Amino acid sequence: MGVLSAYISPEGQSKAPEENMPIDLSQQEKDIVTGLLEKELEDIRSEFHHTQGHGYKDTLKERELLVRGLLAKIKV
């Protein structure tokens, strides 16, 4: 079973390694986290289309970018 080692800052941003949090995940754990993040993307998209407030839409866009960034890091 492979192990994923990722560095994820609390803000979802790439930073120097000493400012990141290392996480070692088994393949099964990686699959679960990937599924959860993909579900979150679906929820964000649905909520975005049902929301009329521009401020909240901006918040959802930021959240979507963070979730997509996490997915990209996990799928490496």
N, C-alpha and C positions, 0 to 999 in steps of 0.2 A: 504494500500500500504506500503510495507516494505521500509526501508531506509538503504542504505549501507553507512557505515562509513569506509573510507580507509585512510591510510597514504601513500603518494607517494612522494618520494624525486624527485627533478628535474633530478637526474641521474638514477632514477628507482631502487635505492638501498634501502635496509632496513637500517634505521638509528634510533637513539633514537627518541622518539615521538616529542621532542621539535625541531628537525631538519626536520620534515616531514610536509607536507601540508595536513590537514584533508579535506576530500571532502564528503559531504552528497549527495547521489543520490537516487532519487526515483527508483522504479523498471523499469519504462519506460525509464528513463535516463540511467540506468545501461544497459538495452537492447540495446540502441542506441550506447553507448560507446563500448560495446562488439562487436557489428556488425562492427563498424568502425575499431576496432583493428583486427578483423578477416580478414577484407578486406585488411588491411595493411599487414598482414602476407602473404596473397595471392600475393600481389604486390611485396613484398620483394622476395619471392620465384621465381616469374617470372623474376624479374630483375636479380637475382643471376644467373639464368641459361642462361641469355643473355649477361652476363658480362664476359669479359676475363681478366680484370685487377685484379691481386691478392690483391692489396691494397684496391680496392673498394669492393671486395668480403669480405674482413675482416670487413670492415665498415658495410656491409649488415648483416653479421653474428652477429655483436654486436647489431645492431638495432633489429634483429629478437629476440635475447635474451631479450632485454628490452621490446619489445612488448609482448612476451610470459610471462614475469614477471608481466606486467600490467594486462594481461588477468587473470593470476592466482589470483592476488589480487582482481580483480573485481568479479570474479566468486565465491568468498568465501561466 
